[in-house]
Amino acid sequence: MHPNVARPGPRIIFGAGCLAELPECLASLGSKNALIVTDPGIVAAGHVARATGCLAAAGIRATVFEGSHINPTETDIEDCREFASSINPDVLIGLGGGSSMDTAKGCNFLLHNPGRMADYKGYGLAKNAMLPFIAIPTTAGTGSECQSYAIVSRDDTHEKMACGDSKALAHTAILDPELTVSQPQRVATLTALDALSHSLESAVCTQRNPISSAFSAEAFLLIASAIRDVLSGTAGLDARGRMLRGAALAGSAIEKSMLGAAHATANPLTAGFDIPHGLAVTIMLPHVIRLNHADPESSSIYQNMARHLGVPLIDWLEETIRLAALPQPEIPITAIPDLAEAASRQWTGRFNPVPLDLATVAALYQQALAP
């Protein structure tokens, strides 16, 4: 059995209004002193007040750290760790998008383990225990609530590091579609497309297995059934709930397998040109799927997915992306050699079903970035 398959998954609580079950989750852990890691936007949306209010009613102290940022850096994690050390919490709660959850997970690494996040790039390098972690996503999304990795950027190069450990996996993930209503439309669009990319990349990566494939397939069905409502801004709670469940299942698929070339080529666009991750991966995804059709097994998987769509997968994907009306960043073609070199060092690229070399990666960028 592949080692990823043996990793446990979080307890999942799903349903409109299920944030109210947070006190029961903490009570089951014996928690009396929680740290909520979030950002100012989530505070302004009122979600933090709802969480702290229901905890206070249950006699559970909750302190709020609202300093998480998009694409958290090593310094961001250290700031959160210092804050956490001052209150000595017995449980961590990540409330927000993937960045808040990653910040909470990164903080969990450093609370009782020495060094900086760069010391934990890889898997299973944290020797000491971590606190219980509760993940509450407000986007649908990254699937971070179902993954044991904290994605943290280096301070200097902005390289994204995947720092994983089974102890960092959430004890419980609370999936409340009411919390996603406050998302700005741009955030809802980019996180939905990111979740879609997770279901598609994990479905064909070389680390796939029967369990991850089941997660990928169900994630794709849920996401495909809801994403166009999300992109158009017309999604009700039912569609939001399907997107939220689909994003979590896609995160579970990654946890049990891996990603591929779309993420390997997206990360240098984010690091070098400050392009949001969801946009970067969406720019690259159609070209990666065309590339992967050269692999017969991947092509067959794509065709099985397309049976539920009624049209070829690539046609459906490109039309869905067109509906998103995303801007096309202006990136000079002269940047392609450096981008290709950076992408070749991304570990997710090693799991793409069609092997990647510099020429192949450069061709992907050429197709995606040509005017």
Secondary structure by P-SEA (a helix, b strand, c coil): ccccccccccccccccccccaaaaaaaaacccbbbbbbcaaaaaaaaaaaaaaaaaaacbbbbbbccccccccaaaaaaaaaaaaaacccbbbbcccaaaaaaaaaaaaccccccccccccccccccccccbbbbbbcccccccccccbbbbbbcccccbbbbbbccccccbbbbbccccccccaaaaaaaaaaaaaaaaaaaccccccaaaaaaaaaaaaaaaacaaaaaaccccaaaaaaaaaaaaaaaaaaaaccccaaaaaaaaaaaaccccaaaaaaacaaaaaaaacccaaaaaaaaaaaccccccaaaaaaaaaaaaccccccccccaaaaaaaaaaaccccccccccccaaaaaaaaaaaccc
